[in-house]
Amino acid sequence: MRKQPLPVLSIEEFSDDRRRSQPYYIERLEDHLVRFPQVSLPHAHSFYLLLYVTQGRGTHTIDLVTYDLRPGGLYFLVPGQAHSWTLSPDAQGYILFFSAAFYLRQYPADRLGAYPFFDPAQPPVLYLPASETTIRGLFESIFQEKFTPATNHETVVGAYLYLLLELAWRAYTQEQGPRAPSHGLEQVRAFSQLLDAHFRTEKSVRYYADTLALTVNHLNALCRKVVNRTASDLIHERVITEAQRLLAHSAQSVSQIADLLGFDDASYFSRYFKKYVGQTPEPFRQQRAMVD
């Protein structure tokens, strides 16, 4: 039996206008679960994720490790990590996504890479006390910016996000103690950023390895260590995710989508798509149209 690739979702999958680029997303957890019930199933993301629980119980499985999900729990994911959850019906809180590019508009890359909770080798959860209100207030402030028409609202969200991450780092260090960063994490993050920028035109592991001054074997080994997938897996998953998004949410023909994704031959694109999805593009599009 063919092993289906793990779905890798983009922020645009959660946008009201899926044709428009979106640098961040925030929603109340209870409303997010109603809009997107499928997110409880195993999947990964092409962005960073924060999940903050204010009410309810359950479990949250991240890269095959299961964590207790309870009020005060703040969970962190980096691009490429797999996760799923089970939540009680009364679960409440906030879920926040952001792209690396959004953070880097205002703040340096080495700062984003320094947060210990974004190191997949370290626990991706911080359990905050019930008396903590500052971080919760920052989630609420970011959420309220959804309804602010000011032209600089993304700059304000970026500032709130930076403060949230900095305060979470302080609390995390107090809870976990200082830890050294895992080997290879920075290279994998750099690969993830390169992949998001170039997957439409560059699909060989060698291109990314050469750009990062690594060997192909070394890049694959780092990806296996950090996200338990090869560099080739991540490239294919990113291409397929974008192909699925375009097929489901645009009126472009299969040939046009193939061209956008860097395929010279639409028939080869169809074979490539079927290899990883199990059906050719047109039946996939028709199936999604019936579901939607």
C-alpha positions as CSV (number, residue, x, y, z in Angstrom):
1,M,0.0,0.0,0.0
2,R,1.3,3.5,-0.9
3,K,2.1,5.6,2.1
4,Q,0.2,8.9,1.8
5,P,2.3,12.0,2.5
6,L,1.5,13.8,5.7
7,P,-0.6,16.9,4.9
8,V,1.4,20.1,5.2
9,L,-0.9,23.0,5.5
10,S,-0.2,26.6,4.7
11,I,-1.6,29.7,6.4
12,E,-3.7,30.4,3.3
13,E,-5.6,27.2,4.1
14,F,-7.2,29.1,7.0
15,S,-7.8,32.4,5.3
16,D,-11.2,33.8,4.4
17,D,-9.6,34.7,1.0
18,R,-7.3,31.7,0.2
19,R,-6.0,33.4,-2.9
20,R,-4.4,36.2,-0.8
21,S,-1.0,35.8,0.9
22,Q,-1.5,35.9,4.7
23,P,1.5,36.4,7.1
24,Y,-0.4,35.4,10.3
25,Y,-3.6,34.0,11.6
26,I,-5.3,34.1,15.0
27,E,-8.6,32.7,16.2
28,R,-10.2,31.6,19.4
29,L,-9.6,27.9,19.8
30,E,-13.3,27.0,20.1
31,D,-14.1,28.9,16.9
32,H,-11.1,27.4,15.0
33,L,-12.3,23.9,15.9
34,V,-15.7,24.6,14.5
35,R,-14.4,26.0,11.2
36,F,-11.7,23.4,10.7
37,P,-12.6,20.1,12.5
38,Q,-10.1,18.2,10.4
39,V,-7.2,19.8,12.2
40,S,-7.5,17.2,15.0
41,L,-6.0,14.6,12.6
42,P,-2.3,14.3,12.1
43,H,-0.8,17.0,9.8
44,A,2.1,19.5,9.7
45,H,2.4,23.2,8.8
46,S,4.6,25.4,6.8
47,F,4.5,28.0,9.5
48,Y,5.1,28.5,13.3
49,L,2.2,27.7,15.6
50,L,1.3,28.7,19.2
51,L,-1.6,27.1,20.9
52,Y,-2.7,28.5,24.3
53,V,-5.4,26.7,26.3
54,T,-7.5,28.5,28.8
55,Q,-10.2,25.9,29.4
56,G,-10.7,22.2,28.8
57,R,-8.5,19.0,28.8
58,G,-7.1,16.6,26.4
59,T,-3.8,15.5,24.8
60,H,-1.6,17.1,22.2
61,T,0.8,14.8,20.2
62,I,3.8,16.5,18.6
63,D,6.2,14.4,16.6
64,L,4.8,11.2,18.2
65,V,5.3,12.5,21.8
66,T,2.0,13.0,23.7
67,Y,1.6,16.0,26.1
68,D,-1.1,16.7,28.6
69,L,-3.3,19.5,27.4
70,R,-4.8,21.6,30.2
71,P,-5.6,25.2,31.1
72,G,-2.4,27.3,31.1
73,G,-0.7,25.1,28.6
74,L,1.2,27.0,25.8
75,Y,2.3,24.7,23.0
76,F,4.9,25.6,20.3
77,L,5.5,24.1,16.8
78,V,8.0,24.9,14.1
79,P,7.4,24.4,10.3
80,G,7.4,20.7,9.4
81,Q,6.5,19.2,12.8
82,A,3.6,16.7,12.8
83,H,0.9,17.0,15.4
84,S,-2.6,16.0,16.3
85,W,-4.8,16.5,19.4
86,T,-7.9,15.3,21.3
87,L,-9.8,18.0,23.1
88,S,-12.8,18.0,25.5
89,P,-15.9,19.7,24.1
90,D,-15.5,22.7,26.5
91,A,-11.9,23.5,25.2
92,Q,-11.2,27.2,24.9
93,G,-8.1,29.3,24.2
94,Y,-6.3,30.8,21.3
95,I,-4.4,29.5,18.2
96,L,-1.9,31.7,16.5
97,F,0.1,31.0,13.3
98,F,2.8,33.2,11.8
99,S,5.3,32.8,9.0
100,A,9.0,33.3,9.5
101,A,8.9,36.1,7.0
102,F,6.3,37.9,9.2
103,Y,8.6,37.8,12.2
104,L,11.7,38.8,10.1
105,R,10.0,42.0,8.9
106,Q,10.8,43.6,12.3
107,Y,13.1,41.3,14.2
108,P,16.4,39.4,13.5
109,A,16.6,35.7,12.3
110,D,19.0,34.8,15.1
111,R,16.4,35.8,17.7
112,L,13.7,33.6,16.1
113,G,16.2,30.7,16.1
114,A,17.2,31.3,19.7
115,Y,13.8,30.5,21.3
116,P,14.3,27.2,23.1
117,F,10.7,26.1,22.7
118,F,11.1,26.2,18.9
119,D,13.9,23.6,19.2
120,P,12.3,20.2,18.3
121,A,14.8,18.5,20.6
122,Q,13.4,20.3,23.6
123,P,9.9,20.2,25.2
124,P,7.4,22.2,23.0
125,V,5.2,23.1,25.9
126,L,5.1,25.7,28.7
127,Y,2.6,25.2,31.6
128,L,1.7,28.7,32.9
129,P,0.2,29.2,36.3
130,A,-3.5,30.1,36.6
131,S,-2.5,33.5,38.0
132,E,-0.6,34.5,34.8
133,T,-2.4,37.1,32.9
134,T,0.2,39.0,30.8
135,I,0.7,36.3,28.1
136,R,-3.0,35.6,27.9
137,G,-3.6,39.4,27.5
138,L,-1.2,39.5,24.6
139,F,-3.1,36.7,22.8
140,E,-6.3,38.7,23.4
141,S,-4.6,41.9,22.1
142,I,-3.5,40.2,18.9
143,F,-7.0,38.7,18.5
144,Q,-8.6,42.2,18.8
145,E,-6.3,43.5,16.1
146,K,-8.3,41.4,13.6
147,F,-11.0,44.0,13.9
148,T,-8.7,47.1,13.7
149,P,-8.8,48.8,10.3
150,A,-5.6,50.8,10.9
151,T,-3.0,50.4,8.2
152,N,-0.3,49.6,10.7
153,H,-2.1,46.7,12.4
154,E,0.4,44.1,11.1
155,T,3.3,46.1,12.7
156,V,1.4,46.2,16.0
157,V,0.7,42.4,15.8
158,G,4.4,41.8,15.1
159,A,5.3,43.8,18.2
160,Y,2.8,41.9,20.3
161,L,4.1,38.6,18.9
162,Y,7.7,39.6,19.8
163,L,6.8,40.5,23.3
164,L,4.7,37.3,23.7
165,L,7.7,35.1,22.6
166,E,10.1,37.0,24.8
167,L,8.0,36.6,27.9
168,A,7.3,32.9,27.0
169,W,11.1,32.5,26.8
170,R,11.6,34.0,30.2
171,A,8.9,31.7,31.7
172,Y,10.2,28.7,29.8
173,T,13.8,29.2,31.1
174,Q,12.5,29.4,34.6
175,E,10.5,26.2,34.2
176,Q,12.9,24.1,32.1
177,G,16.3,25.7,32.9
178,P,18.8,26.9,30.2
179,R,19.5,24.4,27.5
180,A,22.0,24.3,24.6
181,P,20.4,24.5,21.1
182,S,20.3,21.2,19.2
183,H,22.8,20.6,16.4
184,G,21.4,21.1,13.0
185,L,18.2,23.0,14.0
186,E,19.4,26.3,12.4
187,Q,20.3,24.5,9.1
188,V,16.9,22.9,8.9
189,R,15.1,26.2,9.6
190,A,17.2,27.8,6.9
191,F,16.2,25.0,4.6
192,S,12.6,25.5,5.4
193,Q,12.8,29.2,4.6
194,L,14.6,28.5,1.3
195,L,12.0,25.9,0.4
196,D,9.1,28.2,1.0
197,A,10.8,30.8,-1.3
198,H,12.0,28.4,-4.1
199,F,9.9,25.2,-4.2
200,R,8.1,26.3,-7.4
201,T,11.3,26.4,-9.4
202,E,13.8,24.3,-7.4
203,K,12.8,20.7,-6.5
204,S,16.2,19.0,-6.1
205,V,17.8,18.3,-2.7
206,R,21.1,19.2,-4.2
207,Y,20.1,22.8,-4.9
208,Y,19.2,23.4,-1.3
209,A,22.2,21.5,0.0
210,D,24.5,23.6,-2.2
211,T,22.9,26.8,-1.2
212,L,23.4,25.9,2.5
213,A,26.9,24.7,1.9
214,L,26.0,21.2,2.9
215,T,26.2,17.8,1.2
216,V,23.0,16.1,0.2
217,N,23.5,13.3,2.7
218,H,24.2,15.8,5.5
219,L,21.0,17.8,4.7
220,N,18.9,14.6,4.6
221,A,20.5,13.4,7.9
222,L,19.7,16.8,9.6
223,C,16.1,16.7,8.4
224,R,15.6,13.2,9.7
225,K,17.1,14.2,13.0
226,V,15.0,17.3,13.5
227,V,11.7,16.6,11.8
228,N,11.9,12.8,11.1
229,R,11.5,13.3,7.4
230,T,14.0,13.5,4.5
231,A,14.7,16.8,2.7
232,S,13.2,15.1,-0.4
233,D,10.0,14.3,1.6
234,L,9.7,18.0,2.6
235,I,10.1,19.2,-0.9
236,H,7.5,16.9,-2.4
237,E,5.1,17.7,0.4
238,R,5.4,21.4,-0.1
239,V,4.8,21.1,-3.8
240,I,1.8,18.8,-3.4
241,T,0.3,21.1,-0.7
242,E,0.5,24.1,-3.0
243,A,-0.9,22.0,-5.9
244,Q,-3.8,20.9,-3.8
245,R,-4.5,24.5,-2.6
246,L,-4.5,25.8,-6.2
247,L,-6.7,22.9,-7.5
248,A,-9.2,23.4,-4.6
249,H,-9.4,27.2,-4.5
250,S,-8.6,28.6,-7.9
251,A,-10.2,28.4,-11.4
252,Q,-6.8,27.8,-13.1
253,S,-6.5,24.8,-15.4
254,V,-4.3,21.9,-14.6
255,S,-1.9,23.1,-17.3
256,Q,-1.7,26.6,-15.7
257,I,-1.1,25.1,-12.3
258,A,1.6,22.8,-13.6
259,D,3.3,25.9,-15.1
260,L,3.0,27.9,-11.9
261,L,4.7,25.0,-10.0
262,G,7.5,24.8,-12.5
263,F,6.5,21.7,-14.4
264,D,7.2,21.9,-18.2
265,D,4.8,19.1,-19.0
266,A,1.2,19.0,-17.6
267,S,1.1,15.2,-18.1
268,Y,4.2,14.8,-16.0
269,F,2.7,17.0,-13.3
270,S,-0.4,14.8,-13.3
271,R,1.7,11.7,-12.8
272,Y,3.7,13.4,-10.1
273,F,0.5,14.5,-8.3
274,K,-1.0,11.0,-8.5
275,K,2.1,9.4,-7.1
276,Y,1.7,11.3,-3.9
277,V,-2.0,11.9,-3.6
278,G,-3.3,8.7,-5.2
279,Q,-5.4,10.3,-7.9
280,T,-4.8,12.7,-10.8
281,P,-5.5,16.5,-10.4
282,E,-9.0,16.6,-12.1
283,P,-10.7,13.9,-9.9
284,F,-9.1,15.5,-6.8
285,R,-10.5,18.9,-7.8
286,Q,-14.0,17.4,-8.5
287,Q,-13.9,15.6,-5.2
288,R,-13.0,18.8,-3.3
289,A,-15.7,20.7,-5.1
290,M,-18.3,18.3,-3.9
291,V,-17.0,18.5,-0.3
292,D,-16.9,22.3,-0.3
